[in-house]
Structure formats: C-alpha cells, structure tokens
C-alpha cells in the first residue's frame, strides 16, 4: 500500500485563516507581548449596497453595540463599507455575523473609495465571529458578500477594523512609464529609425544594463523591420493581437555571433499581428525569449540565417497561419496555439494544446504531442482601453487547446494602471514594499533594480509585471522576492540576477511548510528568469523554490552562467536551480541549466512537467567535484524517493564537460520506481563527447558514447 505522506494536511483559505488566528492567541515563552492594534472603525461613516429596513442601517455594524446590526436585502451580491477618515495601516478585521451570514465574501481595501484590492477572501465561511489578519494601507474597508449561507440577506452585528492610524504618505498609483518604454502609434514619425537605434545598442549587449520596451498602439504599421536585441521587448497594446498589425517583420537573427543563435537570450515579442514581407518571419532565439500571443499571417522560421545552431525556445497562445520551420533548433516547446504545420526536428520538440501540431512520434522524429494542456493561464499584459492603460489578467483554462483569443474576447479581468505602483529605476525595496502593503500591484519599467531587502508579495491576486526584462538584483545576500501562501499571485516578465553576496534563494513562492489549497486560483510564474553570474560574480544556494500548492510555472530559464564575467566552479557557485516542495505543481516549459549539484529537485506530490531542457555544469573541474556519494554526478532532474505520483513529458539533459571531458554522469534523471511515477520521452546526449552518460534514468537507457552527439532515449518509464 502507498506510504502515508508526512507533510501536513492541506487547508482551505478559510481553514488556514482560522489556524493562523488560533496560533496568534498563543504567546510563546520568552517573547514580549505586542501592543494591541487600535479599533479604527467604530463610529465612522458606513454605507452599504442595501438595507433590509430602517432598523438595520449600515452604521449599526460600526457602533460598538452587539445588540444592533446591519442587514441587507435578500440577494447576492451585497456589500458594506466603512470610511476611516484617513489612510491607516491595517492589521485585522473582525466580523461578528448574525445567523444570516456570508458563506463567500471578500475583504477589500481602497485609498480612494473607487479602486479596490482584495486583502482576504473565502468561499467556505461558517459564520460566527471571524477574525482575519490582513495587511495594507487604506482609508476605506469593504466586506463584499458574494454568496449567502441562508435565504435571508447578509447580517453583521459588528464590523471592526483594527490597525494604526497612518502618518506615512500614500504612494500614488499610475503615472508615466519612463523613458525606456517607447510608445508608437501609426502616425509616429521615424519609427524604423528608433527601432534601429535601440537595436544597434542592444544587438550584442548580452550582459549590458540597457533595458527597453517598445509598445505599439492599436492600428496598422507599414514597412517595418523591428530587429530585437538583448533585453528588448516588443508588444502590441490591443486587447487582441489582431488589433495591432505590422506589415513587416519582427526579427531575431545571429549576425552578431557569426550565425550562431545559441546565445540569443532575454528578449520577447507579444500581442501583435505580423504580415511578413517575404511571407516568413525569422525568430532565431534560444532560452528566455518568449513568443507569446502573436498572430503570424505567414510562416515562422526559428533558425538563423545560414541555419546555424540554435537552442530555444517557447511559443504560447499564438497563431501561425503558415508553417513553422524548426530547422536547427535543438528543442522547442509550443503551448495552447494554432499552427499551419511544423517541419524538422533535432532532439526534442514538445507540443501541448496546439492545433496543427505533428502527431506523437518520439523518438523518430522526436515529437512529443499532448492534445491539451491540463491547466494554463496566460500571462498578464498591458493594453489600452481607449486612452487608459490597463493590465489584462487572463482567466485560468483547464484542458486548453488553441489560443485564448481566437474565438471572441479573451476571458479574464482588467486592472487600471492607477492600481499599480509604476516602479522606476532608483526605487527602493522599502518603497516597493510600502506600495504592496498599500494594496497596489507592481509594474516594473525597464531598468536594473538593486534591493537591500526582500520584496514581500503578501496579498492575494497581486500582479507583479515587468517590462523590457526589468532586472532585480538582491544585495547583501537577501532573497530577491518572496510570495506568501495566498491565492492567485501573478509574477511575469522580469529577471532576477544574483548579487555578489550569496543569497539562500532568489525567488520563493510560498513559505516553507505551506499548506493552503490554491487549485481554484493558483499562483502563476511566467517569463520569470533567474541568473547566477554572467553579468558579474553572483552567488545563490538555490535559484527558485516553489512551496505553494497548485503553482503553475509557465516558461522559466534558471541559469547558472557558463560564460560571461564572474564565471567559475566556485566563483558563481549555485548548488540547486529549481526545487518544488508544494503539491500539484505544474511546470510548462522548464529550462534549468549548469547548477553545481541538482538542477531540479521535486519533493511535492502529483507534480507534472511538460518539456524540460537542461545542460549539466560545463565547468566541473574533475569527477570528484560532482561525485554524489556512490553516484557519479547529480541528476539533472530528481524526484524524491518519498514521492508517490509524478509525471513528465519530453525531458532532455545534455552534458558538455569541457574542463574534464573524461567525467562520467550515471544518469540524467532519477526517480523512485513506483506505479504513479511516470515519464514519457526522455533523452540524454553528450555534446561532442565532452563527458558521457551511463544511463538515461536510474539504471535504464543505453549510455552515450563517442563524439557523435547522438541522443540516448527512453520512451516510457517505468
């Protein structure tokens, strides 16, 4: 029989809140009692969406009298809000429900009474007295009921808001996007000249500090060739890709590197329609170069001019009317898209939810094809609603196939820019955290941001969106960003670059021991890239750890640098790339490379990975440096022995031990032999004979040999 997990049981949001409240009532020995928060709401003006009658006004819920109450009409939804009179630092909300309570409700905060953020939500309230610990700065606090527990209305004896009267200035939302966000409309003069100017600067600036975002307003643009260099993103500002059409090309080629595209990293194209001049657009990239939400009215060539080497890449939520020419791309992942066809394959081409994808045929040709993607949610994006900037937050999809936008308006919600702190270079971590506490989302404009403390994302449904590969560098060995164990956080479109002092981890999604169920509204991590070294000596013990259950990691490249500045076996030491402790985590498009020990460690139950690309660390000085007890080398992808259920599709690991080519690696993949642990379409390959693998997974699969660079494959495990 299966072993029982020793992990704590999963809790709903409501159960977790109750557990936290209970824990807060216990004062640990040796700790000092903290001063109680101040009751801020009593006697303050209150309003409501409705009242049952004259005897149950909104003000009765904030009068301090447990014998009077507010009661609404008998319909969903309803709300009650209190005006505290001035912004305050909030810490707690206490709701004393009458028999007619809310089964589902949100606690919402606002600084102006019109734009609201969610501080707490539940769909499983049991009524009675509910105490919720919250965090935020607000003048207005609202309880928004969405489902009644009885046939009556919503009824509160008391609605109490506690905290500290605020003296800090309110951080404004919105504002301009800064000088490195370059916005065009069809009447803008000399668009091509501006594109060319940035490309000249960024074409070979692999580890430079320049960061740029091009934004095209809806309309039609003629005769453009937007060549895209390092740290440059190009996006349309429509709600649909077809709102913004370029009669021309968005080009990535590799002339700067002698026709070799294996270092065409850190750039993106999103939310545009293209009519390529020659009928085919060239997008010759490797890692960290997403092609999202694009409509190519022709073909797409993924190889550089001359068909040199390429090691990408990623397409999602896109429609390519013609054929995609894979050519020299060693591996590629295409998700939830529509293509007119696909040609060629090298080692590992993976498709999920892609209309027109080639049939499953691994290993000859090496196509891994899933009819649908089990769970997906597209990346948030900036768009124009009339003249107002907003961020669209797409809805979760289950068993998705094809684009999210091809059949009418996309599903999701919009957040006005006024609810974002528009972060600009020079902003401190303290200010960024204050904005988050106030209830704002974050929009990082292009730039490099040094932070001397951890960015703390504690509020459910917070969006952290980067433009132009905005880059966060942790100083003094801090973790760059931590996400609380809350619902629906969206992290997207930025790079975290390790600092010179070792950080224990660079990105933490959920605290250690997280137990909340987030299946209905998971956190997503999309186009978030991790780098250790390359731009200078950097160190981190662990790149990214996912502790929260149900998290979706959709396209990441976690890279310990093998070239650039500050590179060496100990100089940019980083033992572990990606660790999963949460259950039901899904990775779609997982690229992790060159870590000193395990690149991926998976400890959570029911994990799934669709597409994995890995290279072991090039620079191991000798066999002893990578010896793992009696095992030769650390697996690229290790599933813990305690795990009972795990599944992966289309996973590859490569070795290129160029310092000591005699190094032997026992296997690329390691997993327990259990009925619930399954892998499909695995490969290992030695690049030119620089090191060799003995097996593919555990002791299964033929060894690599010689200098032929021919993969050893396993179609099914066990």
Secondary structure, DSSP 4 states (H G I P E B T S, - for coil): -PPPP-SPPPB-HHHHHHHHHHHHT---TT-PPPPPPEE--TTS-EEES--SSTTS-GGGGGSS-TT--EE--SSS-EEEEEEEEEEEEEEEEEEEE-SS-EEEEEEEEESSSSS-EEEEEES----SEEEEEEEEEEEEEEEEEEEESSSS--EEEEEEEEEEE--SPPPPPB----TTEEEE-TT-TTHHHHHHHHHHHHTT-TT-S--EEEEE-SEEEEEEEEE--TTEEEEE-SSSGGGEEEEEEEEB--GGGTT--TT--SEEEES-EE--TTSEEEB---SS--EES-EESSEEE-S-TT---B---EEES-EEEEEEE-TTBSEEEEES-EEEEEE--SSEEEEES-BTPPPP-TTSS-EEEESSEEEEEPPPEEEEETTEEEEEEEPEEEEE-S-SSSSSSPSEEEEEGGGEEEE-TT--HHHHHHHHHHT-EEEEPSSEEEESS-EEE-STT-EEEEEEEEEEEE-TT--SEEE-S-S--EEEEEEEE--SSPEEEEEEES-TT--B--TTS--EEEEEEEEESBBS---EEEEEEE-STT-EEEEEEEEE-SSSBS-STTTT---EEEEE-SSS-EEEEEEEE--SS-SEEE-STTEEEEEEEEE--TT--SHHHHEETTEES--SEEE-TT---EEEEEEEEEE---S-TT-EES-SEE----TTEEEEEEEEEESTTSSEES-SBTTBSPPP-TTS---EEEEEE-
